[in-house]
Amino acid sequence: MSSAPGPSPGARATAFKALHRPSHPLVLANIYDATSAAVVAALPGTVALATASYAVALALGTTDEQLSLEAYLAALHPIADVARRFNKPLSVDLQSGYGTRLEEAVRAVVRAPIAAAGVNIEDSEQRTGKMMDEDEAVARIKRVLAVAREEKVGDLVVNARADSFVRGGTLEESVRRGKKYLEAGATTVYIFWPEGRSEMDEEGVKFAVRELGGMVNLAPGKLRGGGRGLTSADLKRLGVARVSVGPSLYFAAKKALEEMAENVYKTE
């Protein structure tokens, strides 16, 4: 941990982008408040921090759909403080971009004091779950990067979620959209495997990796499926460039808290 001034936001984004390499994935244990950020940042294997807005919302006592931009930015400030203290780049989950406030949201998170090196952005509507028009989704990625260039963070990492598969469509549709997102300037394509529909299978992962040149972000199925499914090591072997866990840490902490609280109340 260093107290010396860190690199500029632009240099930090460039370095963060270089961490996204197929078969040598950037692994992210997504955090949701200052405490979880500090715990994760102190781990020897941590090279970067990333938020999960779903978990941030729950930690604030609301839902992802109801989380306002103002409340989210306020929650990000102490997380960004931890990122600076540990000299780790920070990626911020912007969910579906806060509607007409997309540019405002991007500008707020790439500027100090948050100074994000990357953002997540989804291609389905946060409140309705409806898929966005493909052209609109592509245009939004370009808009994000245009703001980043204006703010001298031209290498801002855009992790573009392709939600068709998790919203009831096919993996092929998510991959097809993902190709367009990469062409628009996204660094990686984040594909969710639908829970309760099928376990993440190696052939599906190989297909996504092959078609997207390895620039794929996946979540380990083992964390989401009660001990089943592919692990982070499996995803590395299969060639992905990024592995993240979404709100899994929040749910693990909540479960541990519930168990501890139950023990406190036991008197016999």
Buried (B, 14 or more C-beta within 10 A) or exposed (E): EEEEEBEEBBEBBBBBBEBBBBEEBBBBBBBBBBBBBBBBBEEEEBBBBBBBBBBBBBBBEBEBBEBEBEBBBEBBEBBBBBBBBBBBBBBBBBBBBBEEBBBBBBBBBBEEEBBBBBBBBBBBBBEEEEBBEBEEBBEBBEBBBEBBEEBEBBBBBBBBBBBBBBBEBEBBBBBBBBBBBBEBBBBBBBBBBEEEEEBBBEEBBEBBBEBBEBBBBBBBBBBBBEEEBBEBEBBBEBBBBBBBBBBBBBBEBBEEEEEEEEEEEEEE
